[in-house]
């Protein structure tokens, strides 16, 4: 992972921590991310929101 990717994950982490504090118990958080970075963001989400709160990964295919 490059320096730019690390920087973006740090920014995302700060925003997710804020979102966690603002969400109520039944709140939801959706993140759109590329396939190349989904595992990094999933680790971050599990750290912040706890893995047992994960429900589903929604995938879609874009057409050109």
PDBQT receptor file of N, H, CA, C and O in Angstrom, charges set to zero:
ATOM      1  N   UNK A   1       0.862  -1.169   0.000  1.00  0.00    +0.000 N 
ATOM      2  CA  UNK A   1       0.000   0.000   0.000  1.00  0.00    +0.000 C 
ATOM      3  C   UNK A   1       0.908   1.232   0.000  1.00  0.00    +0.000 C 
ATOM      4  O   UNK A   1       1.886   1.306   0.744  1.00  0.00    +0.000 OA
ATOM      5  N   UNK A   2       0.558   2.188  -0.851  1.00  0.00    +0.000 N 
ATOM      6  H   UNK A   2      -0.237   2.128  -1.455  1.00  0.00    +0.000 HD
ATOM      7  CA  UNK A   2       1.367   3.387  -0.988  1.00  0.00    +0.000 C 
ATOM      8  C   UNK A   2       1.040   4.452   0.044  1.00  0.00    +0.000 C 
ATOM      9  O   UNK A   2       0.096   4.318   0.823  1.00  0.00    +0.000 OA
ATOM     10  N   UNK A   3       1.828   5.498   0.036  1.00  0.00    +0.000 N 
ATOM     11  H   UNK A   3       2.595   5.607  -0.597  1.00  0.00    +0.000 HD
ATOM     12  CA  UNK A   3       1.656   6.599   0.975  1.00  0.00    +0.000 C 
ATOM     13  C   UNK A   3       0.300   7.271   0.804  1.00  0.00    +0.000 C 
ATOM     14  O   UNK A   3      -0.352   7.624   1.787  1.00  0.00    +0.000 OA
ATOM     15  N   UNK A   4      -0.124   7.449  -0.448  1.00  0.00    +0.000 N 
ATOM     16  H   UNK A   4       0.405   7.163  -1.247  1.00  0.00    +0.000 HD
ATOM     17  CA  UNK A   4      -1.408   8.103  -0.721  1.00  0.00    +0.000 C 
ATOM     18  C   UNK A   4      -2.564   7.280  -0.168  1.00  0.00    +0.000 C 
ATOM     19  O   UNK A   4      -3.484   7.830   0.438  1.00  0.00    +0.000 OA
ATOM     20  N   UNK A   5      -2.523   5.949  -0.375  1.00  0.00    +0.000 N 
ATOM     21  H   UNK A   5      -1.776   5.502  -0.868  1.00  0.00    +0.000 HD
ATOM     22  CA  UNK A   5      -3.570   5.076   0.150  1.00  0.00    +0.000 C 
ATOM     23  C   UNK A   5      -3.622   5.129   1.671  1.00  0.00    +0.000 C 
ATOM     24  O   UNK A   5      -4.703   5.159   2.259  1.00  0.00    +0.000 OA
ATOM     25  N   UNK A   6      -2.465   5.141   2.302  1.00  0.00    +0.000 N 
ATOM     26  H   UNK A   6      -1.587   5.117   1.825  1.00  0.00    +0.000 HD
ATOM     27  CA  UNK A   6      -2.402   5.235   3.760  1.00  0.00    +0.000 C 
ATOM     28  C   UNK A   6      -3.009   6.543   4.240  1.00  0.00    +0.000 C 
ATOM     29  O   UNK A   6      -3.758   6.562   5.217  1.00  0.00    +0.000 OA
ATOM     30  N   UNK A   7      -2.693   7.624   3.564  1.00  0.00    +0.000 N 
ATOM     31  H   UNK A   7      -2.085   7.608   2.770  1.00  0.00    +0.000 HD
ATOM     32  CA  UNK A   7      -3.238   8.937   3.911  1.00  0.00    +0.000 C 
ATOM     33  C   UNK A   7      -4.760   8.932   3.798  1.00  0.00    +0.000 C 
ATOM     34  O   UNK A   7      -5.453   9.450   4.674  1.00  0.00    +0.000 OA
ATOM     35  N   UNK A   8      -5.279   8.347   2.720  1.00  0.00    +0.000 N 
ATOM     36  H   UNK A   8      -4.716   7.927   2.008  1.00  0.00    +0.000 HD
ATOM     37  CA  UNK A   8      -6.735   8.305   2.533  1.00  0.00    +0.000 C 
ATOM     38  C   UNK A   8      -7.409   7.453   3.604  1.00  0.00    +0.000 C 
ATOM     39  O   UNK A   8      -8.503   7.788   4.057  1.00  0.00    +0.000 OA
ATOM     40  N   UNK A   9      -6.776   6.361   4.012  1.00  0.00    +0.000 N 
ATOM     41  H   UNK A   9      -5.887   6.088   3.643  1.00  0.00    +0.000 HD
ATOM     42  CA  UNK A   9      -7.348   5.530   5.070  1.00  0.00    +0.000 C 
ATOM     43  C   UNK A   9      -7.362   6.258   6.410  1.00  0.00    +0.000 C 
ATOM     44  O   UNK A   9      -8.287   6.080   7.203  1.00  0.00    +0.000 OA
ATOM     45  N   UNK A  10      -6.354   7.066   6.665  1.00  0.00    +0.000 N 
ATOM     46  H   UNK A  10      -5.603   7.210   6.022  1.00  0.00    +0.000 HD
ATOM     47  CA  UNK A  10      -6.327   7.858   7.899  1.00  0.00    +0.000 C 
ATOM     48  C   UNK A  10      -7.474   8.873   7.885  1.00  0.00    +0.000 C 
ATOM     49  O   UNK A  10      -8.156   9.058   8.894  1.00  0.00    +0.000 OA
ATOM     50  N   UNK A  11      -7.682   9.526   6.747  1.00  0.00    +0.000 N 
ATOM     51  H   UNK A  11      -7.128   9.376   5.928  1.00  0.00    +0.000 HD
ATOM     52  CA  UNK A  11      -8.800  10.472   6.627  1.00  0.00    +0.000 C 
ATOM     53  C   UNK A  11     -10.134   9.762   6.816  1.00  0.00    +0.000 C 
ATOM     54  O   UNK A  11     -11.019  10.257   7.514  1.00  0.00    +0.000 OA
ATOM     55  N   UNK A  12     -10.269   8.601   6.190  1.00  0.00    +0.000 N 
ATOM     56  H   UNK A  12      -9.550   8.199   5.622  1.00  0.00    +0.000 HD
ATOM     57  CA  UNK A  12     -11.510   7.832   6.320  1.00  0.00    +0.000 C 
ATOM     58  C   UNK A  12     -11.719   7.403   7.767  1.00  0.00    +0.000 C 
ATOM     59  O   UNK A  12     -12.839   7.458   8.275  1.00  0.00    +0.000 OA
ATOM     60  N   UNK A  13     -10.653   6.980   8.431  1.00  0.00    +0.000 N 
ATOM     61  H   UNK A  13      -9.743   6.937   8.018  1.00  0.00    +0.000 HD
ATOM     62  CA  UNK A  13     -10.758   6.552   9.834  1.00  0.00    +0.000 C 
ATOM     63  C   UNK A  13     -11.284   7.681  10.715  1.00  0.00    +0.000 C 
ATOM     64  O   UNK A  13     -12.150   7.458  11.561  1.00  0.00    +0.000 OA
ATOM     65  N   UNK A  14     -10.766   8.882  10.520  1.00  0.00    +0.000 N 
ATOM     66  H   UNK A  14     -10.063   9.063   9.833  1.00  0.00    +0.000 HD
ATOM     67  CA  UNK A  14     -11.231  10.024  11.311  1.00  0.00    +0.000 C 
ATOM     68  C   UNK A  14     -12.719  10.271  11.098  1.00  0.00    +0.000 C 
ATOM     69  O   UNK A  14     -13.448  10.558  12.047  1.00  0.00    +0.000 OA
ATOM     70  N   UNK A  15     -13.164  10.160   9.859  1.00  0.00    +0.000 N 
ATOM     71  H   UNK A  15     -12.571   9.927   9.088  1.00  0.00    +0.000 HD
ATOM     72  CA  UNK A  15     -14.576  10.412   9.547  1.00  0.00    +0.000 C 
ATOM     73  C   UNK A  15     -15.476   9.295  10.070  1.00  0.00    +0.000 C 
ATOM     74  O   UNK A  15     -16.594   9.555  10.515  1.00  0.00    +0.000 OA
ATOM     75  N   UNK A  16     -14.995   8.063  10.017  1.00  0.00    +0.000 N 
ATOM     76  H   UNK A  16     -14.087   7.852   9.656  1.00  0.00    +0.000 HD
ATOM     77  CA  UNK A  16     -15.773   6.941  10.537  1.00  0.00    +0.000 C 
ATOM     78  C   UNK A  16     -15.892   7.000  12.051  1.00  0.00    +0.000 C 
ATOM     79  O   UNK A  16     -16.932   6.644  12.605  1.00  0.00    +0.000 OA
ATOM     80  N   UNK A  17     -14.849   7.442  12.720  1.00  0.00    +0.000 N 
ATOM     81  H   UNK A  17     -14.004   7.732  12.271  1.00  0.00    +0.000 HD
ATOM     82  CA  UNK A  17     -14.932   7.611  14.173  1.00  0.00    +0.000 C 
ATOM     83  C   UNK A  17     -15.987   8.650  14.537  1.00  0.00    +0.000 C 
ATOM     84  O   UNK A  17     -16.742   8.466  15.491  1.00  0.00    +0.000 OA
ATOM     85  N   UNK A  18     -16.038   9.731  13.784  1.00  0.00    +0.000 N 
ATOM     86  H   UNK A  18     -15.425   9.881  13.008  1.00  0.00    +0.000 HD
ATOM     87  CA  UNK A  18     -17.062  10.753  14.001  1.00  0.00    +0.000 C 
ATOM     88  C   UNK A  18     -18.447  10.192  13.708  1.00  0.00    +0.000 C 
ATOM     89  O   UNK A  18     -19.388  10.425  14.467  1.00  0.00    +0.000 OA
ATOM     90  N   UNK A  19     -18.572   9.452  12.609  1.00  0.00    +0.000 N 
ATOM     91  H   UNK A  19     -17.807   9.263  11.993  1.00  0.00    +0.000 HD
ATOM     92  CA  UNK A  19     -19.861   8.848  12.255  1.00  0.00    +0.000 C 
ATOM     93  C   UNK A  19     -20.340   7.901  13.350  1.00  0.00    +0.000 C 
ATOM     94  O   UNK A  19     -21.525   7.889  13.684  1.00  0.00    +0.000 OA
ATOM     95  N   UNK A  20     -19.434   7.110  13.910  1.00  0.00    +0.000 N 
ATOM     96  H   UNK A  20     -18.472   7.119  13.639  1.00  0.00    +0.000 HD
ATOM     97  CA  UNK A  20     -19.800   6.185  14.989  1.00  0.00    +0.000 C 
ATOM     98  C   UNK A  20     -20.372   6.943  16.174  1.00  0.00    +0.000 C 
ATOM     99  O   UNK A  20     -21.355   6.512  16.776  1.00  0.00    +0.000 OA
ATOM    100  N   UNK A  21     -19.762   8.068  16.507  1.00  0.00    +0.000 N 
ATOM    101  H   UNK A  21     -18.964   8.418  16.017  1.00  0.00    +0.000 HD
ATOM    102  CA  UNK A  21     -20.234   8.856  17.645  1.00  0.00    +0.000 C 
ATOM    103  C   UNK A  21     -21.583   9.511  17.371  1.00  0.00    +0.000 C 
ATOM    104  O   UNK A  21     -22.353   9.764  18.297  1.00  0.00    +0.000 OA
ATOM    105  N   UNK A  22     -21.869   9.786  16.106  1.00  0.00    +0.000 N 
ATOM    106  H   UNK A  22     -21.244   9.581  15.354  1.00  0.00    +0.000 HD
ATOM    107  CA  UNK A  22     -23.133  10.447  15.757  1.00  0.00    +0.000 C 
ATOM    108  C   UNK A  22     -24.278   9.473  15.505  1.00  0.00    +0.000 C 
ATOM    109  O   UNK A  22     -25.443   9.848  15.635  1.00  0.00    +0.000 OA
ATOM    110  N   UNK A  23     -23.967   8.226  15.145  1.00  0.00    +0.000 N 
ATOM    111  H   UNK A  23     -23.020   7.920  15.040  1.00  0.00    +0.000 HD
ATOM    112  CA  UNK A  23     -25.003   7.239  14.851  1.00  0.00    +0.000 C 
ATOM    113  C   UNK A  23     -25.673   6.750  16.131  1.00  0.00    +0.000 C 
ATOM    114  O   UNK A  23     -25.032   6.629  17.175  1.00  0.00    +0.000 OA
ATOM    115  N   UNK A  24     -26.967   6.471  16.036  1.00  0.00    +0.000 N 
ATOM    116  H   UNK A  24     -27.488   6.569  15.188  1.00  0.00    +0.000 HD
ATOM    117  CA  UNK A  24     -27.618   5.835  17.173  1.00  0.00    +0.000 C 
ATOM    118  C   UNK A  24     -27.473   4.315  17.036  1.00  0.00    +0.000 C 
ATOM    119  O   UNK A  24     -26.883   3.840  16.065  1.00  0.00    +0.000 OA
ATOM    120  N   UNK A  25     -27.994   3.565  17.975  1.00  0.00    +0.000 N 
ATOM    121  H   UNK A  25     -28.473   3.951  18.763  1.00  0.00    +0.000 HD
ATOM    122  CA  UNK A  25     -27.809   2.113  18.008  1.00  0.00    +0.000 C 
ATOM    123  C   UNK A  25     -28.309   1.419  16.740  1.00  0.00    +0.000 C 
ATOM    124  O   UNK A  25     -27.739   0.406  16.332  1.00  0.00    +0.000 OA
ATOM    125  N   UNK A  26     -29.351   1.939  16.119  1.00  0.00    +0.000 N 
ATOM    126  H   UNK A  26     -29.814   2.761  16.451  1.00  0.00    +0.000 HD
ATOM    127  CA  UNK A  26     -29.906   1.291  14.921  1.00  0.00    +0.000 C 
ATOM    128  C   UNK A  26     -29.436   1.960  13.630  1.00  0.00    +0.000 C 
ATOM    129  O   UNK A  26     -29.984   1.692  12.561  1.00  0.00    +0.000 OA
ATOM    130  N   UNK A  27     -28.429   2.827  13.719  1.00  0.00    +0.000 N 
ATOM    131  H   UNK A  27     -27.983   3.045  14.588  1.00  0.00    +0.000 HD
ATOM    132  CA  UNK A  27     -27.928   3.531  12.542  1.00  0.00    +0.000 C 
ATOM    133  C   UNK A  27     -27.174   2.620  11.591  1.00  0.00    +0.000 C 
ATOM    134  O   UNK A  27     -26.759   1.522  11.963  1.00  0.00    +0.000 OA
ATOM    135  N   UNK A  28     -27.001   3.082  10.365  1.00  0.00    +0.000 N 
ATOM    136  H   UNK A  28     -27.338   3.974  10.063  1.00  0.00    +0.000 HD
ATOM    137  CA  UNK A  28     -26.294   2.336   9.329  1.00  0.00    +0.000 C 
ATOM    138  C   UNK A  28     -25.205   3.202   8.719  1.00  0.00    +0.000 C 
ATOM    139  O   UNK A  28     -25.290   4.430   8.719  1.00  0.00    +0.000 OA
ATOM    140  N   UNK A  29     -24.187   2.543   8.203  1.00  0.00    +0.000 N 
ATOM    141  H   UNK A  29     -24.118   1.545   8.203  1.00  0.00    +0.000 HD
ATOM    142  CA  UNK A  29     -23.095   3.249   7.540  1.00  0.00    +0.000 C 
ATOM    143  C   UNK A  29     -22.764   2.502   6.255  1.00  0.00    +0.000 C 
ATOM    144  O   UNK A  29     -22.483   1.304   6.284  1.00  0.00    +0.000 OA
ATOM    145  N   UNK A  30     -22.798   3.200   5.136  1.00  0.00    +0.000 N 
ATOM    146  H   UNK A  30     -23.027   4.174   5.112  1.00  0.00    +0.000 HD
ATOM    147  CA  UNK A  30     -22.484   2.611   3.843  1.00  0.00    +0.000 C 
ATOM    148  C   UNK A  30     -21.235   3.287   3.289  1.00  0.00    +0.000 C 
ATOM    149  O   UNK A  30     -21.119   4.512   3.325  1.00  0.00    +0.000 OA
ATOM    150  N   UNK A  31     -20.307   2.493   2.779  1.00  0.00    +0.000 N 
ATOM    151  H   UNK A  31     -20.402   1.498   2.750  1.00  0.00    +0.000 HD
ATOM    152  CA  UNK A  31     -19.076   3.025   2.198  1.00  0.00    +0.000 C 
ATOM    153  C   UNK A  31     -18.921   2.426   0.805  1.00  0.00    +0.000 C 
ATOM    154  O   UNK A  31     -18.984   1.207   0.641  1.00  0.00    +0.000 OA
ATOM    155  N   UNK A  32     -18.722   3.272  -0.189  1.00  0.00    +0.000 N 
ATOM    156  H   UNK A  32     -18.671   4.262  -0.055  1.00  0.00    +0.000 HD
ATOM    157  CA  UNK A  32     -18.459   2.786  -1.543  1.00  0.00    +0.000 C 
ATOM    158  C   UNK A  32     -16.954   2.859  -1.781  1.00  0.00    +0.000 C 
ATOM    159  O   UNK A  32     -16.338   3.913  -1.624  1.00  0.00    +0.000 OA
ATOM    160  N   UNK A  33     -16.377   1.725  -2.161  1.00  0.00    +0.000 N 
ATOM    161  H   UNK A  33     -16.878   0.869  -2.289  1.00  0.00    +0.000 HD
ATOM    162  CA  UNK A  33     -14.925   1.647  -2.308  1.00  0.00    +0.000 C 
ATOM    163  C   UNK A  33     -14.596   0.671  -3.434  1.00  0.00    +0.000 C 
ATOM    164  O   UNK A  33     -15.393  -0.215  -3.745  1.00  0.00    +0.000 OA
ATOM    165  N   UNK A  34     -13.442   0.831  -4.034  1.00  0.00    +0.000 N 
ATOM    166  H   UNK A  34     -12.795   1.551  -3.781  1.00  0.00    +0.000 HD
ATOM    167  CA  UNK A  34     -13.034  -0.059  -5.128  1.00  0.00    +0.000 C 
ATOM    168  C   UNK A  34     -12.666  -1.442  -4.592  1.00  0.00    +0.000 C 
ATOM    169  O   UNK A  34     -12.376  -1.615  -3.408  1.00  0.00    +0.000 OA
ATOM    170  N   UNK A  35     -12.686  -2.412  -5.490  1.00  0.00    +0.000 N 
ATOM    171  H   UNK A  35     -12.921  -2.272  -6.451  1.00  0.00    +0.000 HD
ATOM    172  CA  UNK A  35     -12.315  -3.780  -5.114  1.00  0.00    +0.000 C 
ATOM    173  C   UNK A  35     -10.888  -3.861  -4.605  1.00  0.00    +0.000 C 
ATOM    174  O   UNK A  35     -10.567  -4.720  -3.783  1.00  0.00    +0.000 OA
ATOM    175  N   UNK A  36     -10.035  -2.977  -5.086  1.00  0.00    +0.000 N 
ATOM    176  H   UNK A  36     -10.295  -2.280  -5.753  1.00  0.00    +0.000 HD
ATOM    177  CA  UNK A  36      -8.629  -3.005  -4.697  1.00  0.00    +0.000 C 
ATOM    178  C   UNK A  36      -8.413  -2.632  -3.230  1.00  0.00    +0.000 C 
ATOM    179  O   UNK A  36      -7.413  -3.028  -2.631  1.00  0.00    +0.000 OA
ATOM    180  N   UNK A  37      -9.337  -1.879  -2.655  1.00  0.00    +0.000 N 
ATOM    181  H   UNK A  37     -10.149  -1.558  -3.142  1.00  0.00    +0.000 HD
ATOM    182  CA  UNK A  37      -9.158  -1.390  -1.278  1.00  0.00    +0.000 C 
ATOM    183  C   UNK A  37     -10.209  -1.894  -0.297  1.00  0.00    +0.000 C 
ATOM    184  O   UNK A  37     -10.197  -1.515   0.874  1.00  0.00    +0.000 OA
ATOM    185  N   UNK A  38     -11.103  -2.733  -0.760  1.00  0.00    +0.000 N 
ATOM    186  H   UNK A  38     -11.113  -3.042  -1.711  1.00  0.00    +0.000 HD
ATOM    187  CA  UNK A  38     -12.205  -3.153   0.105  1.00  0.00    +0.000 C 
ATOM    188  C   UNK A  38     -11.708  -3.862   1.362  1.00  0.00    +0.000 C 
ATOM    189  O   UNK A  38     -12.302  -3.691   2.427  1.00  0.00    +0.000 OA
ATOM    190  N   UNK A  39     -10.652  -4.643   1.273  1.00  0.00    +0.000 N 
ATOM    191  H   UNK A  39     -10.170  -4.782   0.408  1.00  0.00    +0.000 HD
ATOM    192  CA  UNK A  39     -10.168  -5.359   2.462  1.00  0.00    +0.000 C 
ATOM    193  C   UNK A  39      -9.588  -4.405   3.500  1.00  0.00    +0.000 C 
ATOM    194  O   UNK A  39      -9.721  -4.645   4.700  1.00  0.00    +0.000 OA
ATOM    195  N   UNK A  40      -8.947  -3.326   3.053  1.00  0.00    +0.000 N 
ATOM    196  H   UNK A  40      -8.839  -3.131   2.078  1.00  0.00    +0.000 HD
ATOM    197  CA  UNK A  40      -8.419  -2.344   4.006  1.00  0.00    +0.000 C 
ATOM    198  C   UNK A  40      -9.557  -1.605   4.719  1.00  0.00    +0.000 C 
ATOM    199  O   UNK A  40      -9.515  -1.398   5.932  1.00  0.00    +0.000 OA
ATOM    200  N   UNK A  41     -10.558  -1.219   3.956  1.00  0.00    +0.000 N 
ATOM    201  H   UNK A  41     -10.593  -1.388   2.971  1.00  0.00    +0.000 HD
ATOM    202  CA  UNK A  41     -11.687  -0.490   4.543  1.00  0.00    +0.000 C 
ATOM    203  C   UNK A  41     -12.496  -1.407   5.454  1.00  0.00    +0.000 C 
ATOM    204  O   UNK A  41     -12.995  -0.964   6.489  1.00  0.00    +0.000 OA
ATOM    205  N   UNK A  42     -12.632  -2.670   5.085  1.00  0.00    +0.000 N 
ATOM    206  H   UNK A  42     -12.227  -3.029   4.244  1.00  0.00    +0.000 HD
ATOM    207  CA  UNK A  42     -13.353  -3.622   5.928  1.00  0.00    +0.000 C 
ATOM    208  C   UNK A  42     -12.649  -3.780   7.280  1.00  0.00    +0.000 C 
ATOM    209  O   UNK A  42     -13.311  -3.822   8.317  1.00  0.00    +0.000 OA
ATOM    210  N   UNK A  43     -11.326  -3.867   7.277  1.00  0.00    +0.000 N 
ATOM    211  H   UNK A  43     -10.789  -3.832   6.434  1.00  0.00    +0.000 HD
ATOM    212  CA  UNK A  43     -10.575  -3.947   8.536  1.00  0.00    +0.000 C 
ATOM    213  C   UNK A  43     -10.804  -2.708   9.388  1.00  0.00    +0.000 C 
ATOM    214  O   UNK A  43     -10.965  -2.800  10.605  1.00  0.00    +0.000 OA
ATOM    215  N   UNK A  44     -10.817  -1.557   8.746  1.00  0.00    +0.000 N 
ATOM    216  H   UNK A  44     -10.687  -1.482   7.757  1.00  0.00    +0.000 HD
ATOM    217  CA  UNK A  44     -11.052  -0.298   9.438  1.00  0.00    +0.000 C 
ATOM    218  C   UNK A  44     -12.461  -0.255  10.032  1.00  0.00    +0.000 C 
ATOM    219  O   UNK A  44     -12.646   0.138  11.184  1.00  0.00    +0.000 OA
ATOM    220  N   UNK A  45     -13.443  -0.661   9.238  1.00  0.00    +0.000 N 
ATOM    221  H   UNK A  45     -13.292  -0.980   8.302  1.00  0.00    +0.000 HD
ATOM    222  CA  UNK A  45     -14.829  -0.672   9.715  1.00  0.00    +0.000 C 
ATOM    223  C   UNK A  45     -15.000  -1.641  10.881  1.00  0.00    +0.000 C 
ATOM    224  O   UNK A  45     -15.695  -1.335  11.850  1.00  0.00    +0.000 OA
ATOM    225  N   UNK A  46     -14.361  -2.817  10.787  1.00  0.00    +0.000 N 
ATOM    226  H   UNK A  46     -13.796  -3.066  10.000  1.00  0.00    +0.000 HD
ATOM    227  CA  UNK A  46     -14.437  -3.791  11.876  1.00  0.00    +0.000 C 
ATOM    228  C   UNK A  46     -13.814  -3.249  13.154  1.00  0.00    +0.000 C 
ATOM    229  O   UNK A  46     -14.317  -3.489  14.251  1.00  0.00    +0.000 OA
ATOM    230  N   UNK A  47     -12.721  -2.518  13.004  1.00  0.00    +0.000 N 
ATOM    231  H   UNK A  47     -12.313  -2.323  12.112  1.00  0.00    +0.000 HD
ATOM    232  CA  UNK A  47     -12.058  -1.924  14.167  1.00  0.00    +0.000 C 
ATOM    233  C   UNK A  47     -12.949  -0.879  14.831  1.00  0.00    +0.000 C 
ATOM    234  O   UNK A  47     -13.041  -0.830  16.057  1.00  0.00    +0.000 OA
ATOM    235  N   UNK A  48     -13.592  -0.059  14.041  1.00  0.00    +0.000 N 
ATOM    236  H   UNK A  48     -13.518  -0.099  13.045  1.00  0.00    +0.000 HD
ATOM    237  CA  UNK A  48     -14.368   1.057  14.574  1.00  0.00    +0.000 C 
ATOM    238  C   UNK A  48     -15.758   0.636  15.020  1.00  0.00    +0.000 C 
ATOM    239  O   UNK A  48     -16.215   1.028  16.094  1.00  0.00    +0.000 OA
ATOM    240  N   UNK A  49     -16.440  -0.169  14.191  1.00  0.00    +0.000 N 
ATOM    241  H   UNK A  49     -16.069  -0.487  13.318  1.00  0.00    +0.000 HD
ATOM    242  CA  UNK A  49     -17.834  -0.529  14.475  1.00  0.00    +0.000 C 
ATOM    243  C   UNK A  49     -17.981  -1.940  15.034  1.00  0.00    +0.000 C 
ATOM    244  O   UNK A  49     -19.097  -2.366  15.331  1.00  0.00    +0.000 OA
ATOM    245  N   UNK A  50     -16.891  -2.664  15.182  1.00  0.00    +0.000 N 
ATOM    246  H   UNK A  50     -15.984  -2.318  14.940  1.00  0.00    +0.000 HD
ATOM    247  CA  UNK A  50     -16.852  -4.039  15.669  1.00  0.00    +0.000 C 
ATOM    248  C   UNK A  50     -17.377  -4.991  14.592  1.00  0.00    +0.000 C 
ATOM    249  O   UNK A  50     -18.429  -4.763  13.994  1.00  0.00    +0.000 OA
ATOM    250  N   UNK A  51     -16.622  -6.050  14.366  1.00  0.00    +0.000 N 
ATOM    251  H   UNK A  51     -15.767  -6.234  14.852  1.00  0.00    +0.000 HD
ATOM    252  CA  UNK A  51     -16.934  -7.005  13.312  1.00  0.00    +0.000 C 
ATOM    253  C   UNK A  51     -18.299  -7.646  13.427  1.00  0.00    +0.000 C 
ATOM    254  O   UNK A  51     -18.921  -7.962  12.413  1.00  0.00    +0.000 OA
ATOM    255  N   UNK A  52     -18.777  -7.846  14.648  1.00  0.00    +0.000 N 
ATOM    256  H   UNK A  52     -18.271  -7.590  15.472  1.00  0.00    +0.000 HD
ATOM    257  CA  UNK A  52     -20.091  -8.499  14.824  1.00  0.00    +0.000 C 
ATOM    258  C   UNK A  52     -21.246  -7.623  14.341  1.00  0.00    +0.000 C 
ATOM    259  O   UNK A  52     -22.365  -8.114  14.192  1.00  0.00    +0.000 OA
ATOM    260  N   UNK A  53     -20.997  -6.341  14.096  1.00  0.00    +0.000 N 
ATOM    261  H   UNK A  53     -20.088  -5.942  14.217  1.00  0.00    +0.000 HD
ATOM    262  CA  UNK A  53     -22.043  -5.450  13.576  1.00  0.00    +0.000 C 
ATOM    263  C   UNK A  53     -22.119  -5.448  12.053  1.00  0.00    +0.000 C 
ATOM    264  O   UNK A  53     -23.026  -4.851  11.475  1.00  0.00    +0.000 OA
ATOM    265  N   UNK A  54     -21.161  -6.120  11.399  1.00  0.00    +0.000 N 
ATOM    266  H   UNK A  54     -20.423  -6.606  11.869  1.00  0.00    +0.000 HD
ATOM    267  CA  UNK A  54     -21.182  -6.213   9.940  1.00  0.00    +0.000 C 
ATOM    268  C   UNK A  54     -22.347  -7.082   9.500  1.00  0.00    +0.000 C 
ATOM    269  O   UNK A  54     -22.561  -8.168  10.040  1.00  0.00    +0.000 OA
ATOM    270  N   UNK A  55     -23.103  -6.599   8.515  1.00  0.00    +0.000 N 
ATOM    271  H   UNK A  55     -22.930  -5.717   8.077  1.00  0.00    +0.000 HD
ATOM    272  CA  UNK A  55     -24.241  -7.375   8.024  1.00  0.00    +0.000 C 
ATOM    273  C   UNK A  55     -23.988  -7.919   6.627  1.00  0.00    +0.000 C 
ATOM    274  O   UNK A  55     -24.169  -9.113   6.389  1.00  0.00    +0.000 OA
ATOM    275  N   UNK A  56     -23.572  -7.058   5.697  1.00  0.00    +0.000 N 
ATOM    276  H   UNK A  56     -23.425  -6.088   5.890  1.00  0.00    +0.000 HD
ATOM    277  CA  UNK A  56     -23.455  -7.534   4.325  1.00  0.00    +0.000 C 
ATOM    278  C   UNK A  56     -22.541  -6.627   3.492  1.00  0.00    +0.000 C 
ATOM    279  O   UNK A  56     -22.378  -5.438   3.768  1.00  0.00    +0.000 OA
ATOM    280  N   UNK A  57     -21.967  -7.232   2.484  1.00  0.00    +0.000 N 
ATOM    281  H   UNK A  57     -22.099  -8.197   2.260  1.00  0.00    +0.000 HD
ATOM    282  CA  UNK A  57     -21.207  -6.507   1.471  1.00  0.00    +0.000 C 
ATOM    283  C   UNK A  57     -22.087  -6.457   0.228  1.00  0.00    +0.000 C 
ATOM    284  O   UNK A  57     -22.467  -7.494  -0.317  1.00  0.00    +0.000 OA
ATOM    285  N   UNK A  58     -22.404  -5.260  -0.210  1.00  0.00    +0.000 N 
ATOM    286  H   UNK A  58     -22.095  -4.418   0.233  1.00  0.00    +0.000 HD
ATOM    287  CA  UNK A  58     -23.265  -5.087  -1.375  1.00  0.00    +0.000 C 
ATOM    288  C   UNK A  58     -22.374  -4.843  -2.584  1.00  0.00    +0.000 C 
ATOM    289  O   UNK A  58     -21.579  -3.903  -2.598  1.00  0.00    +0.000 OA
ATOM    290  N   UNK A  59     -22.507  -5.684  -3.591  1.00  0.00    +0.000 N 
ATOM    291  H   UNK A  59     -23.153  -6.448  -3.579  1.00  0.00    +0.000 HD
ATOM    292  CA  UNK A  59     -21.704  -5.522  -4.803  1.00  0.00    +0.000 C 
ATOM    293  C   UNK A  59     -22.613  -5.218  -5.981  1.00  0.00    +0.000 C 
ATOM    294  O   UNK A  59     -23.780  -5.608  -6.014  1.00  0.00    +0.000 OA
ATOM    295  N   UNK A  60     -22.046  -4.515  -6.940  1.00  0.00    +0.000 N 
ATOM    296  H   UNK A  60     -21.098  -4.199  -6.913  1.00  0.00    +0.000 HD
ATOM    297  CA  UNK A  60     -22.797  -4.245  -8.169  1.00  0.00    +0.000 C 
ATOM    298  C   UNK A  60     -21.836  -4.178  -9.336  1.00  0.00    +0.000 C 
ATOM    299  O   UNK A  60     -20.652  -3.883  -9.171  1.00  0.00    +0.000 OA
ATOM    300  N   UNK A  61     -22.356  -4.452 -10.508  1.00  0.00    +0.000 N 
ATOM    301  H   UNK A  61     -23.317  -4.691 -10.643  1.00  0.00    +0.000 HD
ATOM    302  CA  UNK A  61     -21.535  -4.415 -11.718  1.00  0.00    +0.000 C 
ATOM    303  C   UNK A  61     -21.911  -3.184 -12.512  1.00  0.00    +0.000 C 
ATOM    304  O   UNK A  61     -23.077  -2.964 -12.840  1.00  0.00    +0.000 OA
ATOM    305  N   UNK A  62     -20.891  -2.377 -12.818  1.00  0.00    +0.000 N 
ATOM    306  H   UNK A  62     -19.944  -2.556 -12.551  1.00  0.00    +0.000 HD
ATOM    307  CA  UNK A  62     -21.127  -1.198 -13.625  1.00  0.00    +0.000 C 
ATOM    308  C   UNK A  62     -21.019  -1.577 -15.098  1.00  0.00    +0.000 C 
ATOM    309  O   UNK A  62     -20.174  -2.384 -15.486  1.00  0.00    +0.000 OA
ATOM    310  N   UNK A  63     -21.874  -0.991 -15.896  1.00  0.00    +0.000 N 
ATOM    311  H   UNK A  63     -22.560  -0.335 -15.581  1.00  0.00    +0.000 HD
ATOM    312  CA  UNK A  63     -21.775  -1.220 -17.332  1.00  0.00    +0.000 C 
ATOM    313  C   UNK A  63     -21.170   0.015 -17.980  1.00  0.00    +0.000 C 
ATOM    314  O   UNK A  63     -21.303   1.129 -17.473  1.00  0.00    +0.000 OA
ATOM    315  N   UNK A  64     -20.506  -0.199 -19.106  1.00  0.00    +0.000 N 
ATOM    316  H   UNK A  64     -20.399  -1.103 -19.518  1.00  0.00    +0.000 HD
ATOM    317  CA  UNK A  64     -19.873   0.933 -19.797  1.00  0.00    +0.000 C 
ATOM    318  C   UNK A  64     -20.640   1.306 -21.040  1.00  0.00    +0.000 C 
ATOM    319  O   UNK A  64     -20.254   2.236 -21.748  1.00  0.00    +0.000 OA
TER     320      UNK A  64
